[in-house]
Amino acid sequence: MTQQQTQQVKNIQTVQTSFALKKLQGIKPKGIKVKDDSAFGSLVDVCNSIFDADLIIEDFMGRVNNHGTFSNIRDYSAENLNEVNFNNADLTNFIFSRINSDCDELEAKIVGMYSSALLEILTENNREKNLSTRFYINGDGNEFDYLFFGVCNFDELIVDNFKGNNICEGACSGGNTGNFLALLNLEGDNIAEGIGGGKRQILETGEYVGGLNHLVVSGCNSSRVCDYMAGGGYIGTCLFLDNKKVESVGYMAINHLGTIDSLIAYNNNFSARLFPNIGSNESYIGLSILEDNVSYDTIFSDFSQGNVKLRLFDLMVLRNNICNTLLYNSGLESRPSGKIIASGNQGFRMTVPKKTSVANDYFVRKDNDFMSVEDFDRNCVEQENRVELYDSVLSEHRIDDVMCIVKSINTDDHDDMIQKVKQIEAIRNQTKHLYKNTGMIQYSSNAFQDEKLKKEILEKFK
């Protein structure tokens, strides 16, 4: 924290009080009193005034309607900051003015929405000047619940070293968009829940809007990360790297027409589950690579359980993972029609999806060490003399090239991290032609693959 930031925090914390939504009790909230005519002071003043402005929308059960309330806060903030020229440093100072706040959950959520509105306004102001916005903030281990709640329409956002619950919850959801998001060294519960989710807006052209292009999650310590991600929504390239103390990742991800183009998990240690109950109702993963992960429960459990009429994935590569159960209860109701490669995995049980009609879809090496492997003989590469074909699949899809890039990513070097994620995306785009009848969206152009699929999907949104 700079000396200027430290002084700003000291000025505010001497008079900081909990709003606790006193307005709802007929008491005008005192807020944060700062005599400051700077851009930073204006950000604080507008935050204080939000609680007098009747911006909170409730549903029929009296709960906060997140999307409606955030939309109100964003519009109110844009109107009241129209003449304020603030920058990255001002936004950083505001966030540090709210760290470790003693406030209730509703106030924390409203302030978190406001931080998201500020980033969107800053990004839009810079775009008017033909400038891209990269916002990086290191919280120095301080706490900020609901930081960047519902954040969207950003260029590059990197959130590092914060404690707090629900950080970046609902980011890029409900038809909103975002380009690059990195969540680094975060500690708390429900990190990025529902990210990239919500009903996408399908246009008559077959294009859609909504979702997140690139996501990196690294070094996090949380009970749950990215639950319900891309549910009914979209995430392009998604990387989980070096997370060591996470209970569960991606519970019920990509449900209900959800889409992840590339899902890569490398060198993670989970106390419970990695991508449990993933995929239903015509959801889709393009390329998934899980390598060198440890899970004390399941990896990729219960996928393809619903009415999956379209392909669930193109290629799934599972290498050198340790878990209790791999692919448990998978493909029981409808057959996922992509290829699975499994090598060097260890655990108690491995389940090969039941409903298979293409002999060369599943490649299981003898070096998988499980006490129980269902349908092992039918799918063993060595026994069926398919080692050469196994190697050719890895080579054609450039899996080793992708993993070489993944293993070289330095999350402390932001330019390096962003560039290498784009390299992974480029390789994915170069190899998509290898997949026949690939999923319902052609992601590189955001257009449907063919007229038949286009018509089928558009019908569902009427």
Beta strands, then each sheet from edge to edge (+ up, - down):
strand 1: 134-138
strand 2: 156-160
strand 3: 177-184
strand 4: 187-188
strand 5: 201-202
strand 6: 208-209
strand 7: 211-218
strand 8: 221-225
strand 9: 234-241
strand 10: 245-249
strand 11: 259-266
strand 12: 269-276
strand 13: 284-291
strand 14: 294-295
strand 15: 298-301
strand 16: 313-319
strand 17: 322-326
strand 18: 339-343
strand 19: 346-351
strand 20: 362-364
strand 21: 369-374
strand 22: 441-442
strand 23: 447-448
sheet 1: 1+ 2+ 3+ 7+ 9+ 11+ 13+ 16+ 18+ 20+
sheet 2: 4+ 8+ 10+ 12+ 14+
sheet 3: 4+ 8+ 10+ 12+ 15+ 17+ 19+ 21+
sheet 4: 5+ 6-
sheet 5: 22+ 23-
end
